[in-house]
Amino acid sequence: MLNSVSISNKINKFNCTINNISGDKSLSIRWALMASQAVGKSKAFNILNSEDVNSALMSLKKLGIKIKIKNNYCEIFGKGLSGFSYKKNTTINAGNSGTFARLIMGVLASSNNSVIIKGDKSLSSRDFGRVIKPLNLFGVKINSKKNKLPLKIKGNSFLRPIYYFEEKGSAQVKSCIMLSALNTFGETTIKCKKSRDHTEKLFKYLKLPIKICKNKNFEIIKIKGKKQYKGFDYKIPGDISSASFFIALTLLGNNSKILLKNINVNKSRTGILDILKKMNAKVKLKNKKIYNGESVADISISSANELKSINCPTNFNSRCIDEFLIIFLICAKAKGVSYFRNLKELRNKESDRLKISINFLKMIGIKVSSKSNNLKIYGNPNLKLKKSYLVKNFKKDHRVFMMSCVAALTLGGKWKILDKDSINSSFPKFLKILKNIGAKIN
Ligand code: S3P
């Protein structure tokens, strides 16, 4: 079968540096959206070249924005706040990208002409009620069936500022509201559970009127809208979510070492590193620097002799929301029982990642127990696989595919993993980099 990979050999010992983990997806999409609303030309270096980002750029083009793209370099010619120009009922296709689909709705809040947003099968099964609710309060009209895509959004130029309590800890919801607030006269207030803060950092970098008040569990964000800003240059660091597969490969591999260069290590994204440190892994950050307000560093990691289990604090959840699949795999080889709680949001990703993880761990012979979105993993440091394994029906979730490759390359057994093309959403170079460090993949 063409769109699948077969892996029958564990990866040999490696000691290498990877310079080209692809650009961060969250930052690439946010840069494109903010650049489309700036006045004049913006440039991005090391933008992620993937289907999700491409869906964002193609959609912005359809909304009347001029864009030039060459490999990892992109120029966007913004026309200022509410500067889109397009025909009524223009359809844009967000593909597989929940981030783009939800964030563009915030930008479209102030557009009088209606837009139809559609997505692929996986995105069309995901919840949009979470952004429809606050956007309705701003005064935006949205028609959808059961809060799913396709939907029709009709904004207006007289949005009213809102107060909103975002209690899911979703950066997509928070960012959608922030982008809508940017297009609204007056001050919008968001009380929110902590989640990745790239949009806040970009607003600050662009000197937009934003105030953030942090306490232990919540943050209060206040934004005054309608301030125009100029085009800006932006350098995008590597994506820690993509890097995490190589971190796990090294950790679970044999006597190996890796240095991953220029990775975004924003605190709101590095939950996986803190969890691994608690599990006894040798992880180090080197050569720390700042790119346009975002922390960047090289991550060095070595194979582990013995990993301890983890009792994961729930306030880590949003800091590693996209890394849970790979963290669970690491826990399968740790000594002792690992505990995770409040994983409901994992069910709302590109696939139901909680269900998929449970089935996957059981398939490789790991005992798990799960009750009401909590998970216990009974690790086995001596885990060695010999059977044949087939990974399929995972809604083409890119991260399920990549986690399965890491399992196959470190645990043994004969594997067939379907839907190879899924990696094009976030990390098209994944298999190529794996092969470069010695993985045998057919
Ligand atoms: C993202 C936020 C997270 C994450 C997604 C990217 C973002 O989603 O899972 O892959 O860029 O804001 P939620 O906001 O739904 O938690």
Boltz pocket constraint, residues with backbone or C-beta under 6 A from the ligand:
constraints:
  - pocket:
      binder: B
      contacts: [[A, 25], [A, 26], [A, 99], [A, 169], [A, 170], [A, 171], [A, 172], [A, 173], [A, 175], [A, 195], [A, 196], [A, 321], [A, 322], [A, 345]]
      max_distance: 6.0
